[in-house]
Amino acid sequence: MWVESQASHSRVQHYKVIDAALGVIERGTWHVADAVAEQPWLPNGPIPTQMTWSRERTPATHLHHHPS
């Protein structure tokens, strides 16, 4: 997971989920205020995120294990 620094005057932070074989597979945001409210250790679990893009999974992008 890659997280961008919060831009000035922005209320959200942007993230990317990156797979070593496939590249970026998801992009999204979360509200900084939600993260601040849950400090220091996210006692209530993960904060909500908003997925803004997801790589479409097609047969060509799936990794398959073929038994020997």
Secondary structure, DSSP 4 states (H G I P E B T S, - for coil): -EEPPPPTT-SEEEEEEEETTTEEEEEEEEEHHHHHHTTTT-TT-PPP-EEEEEPPP-GGG-------
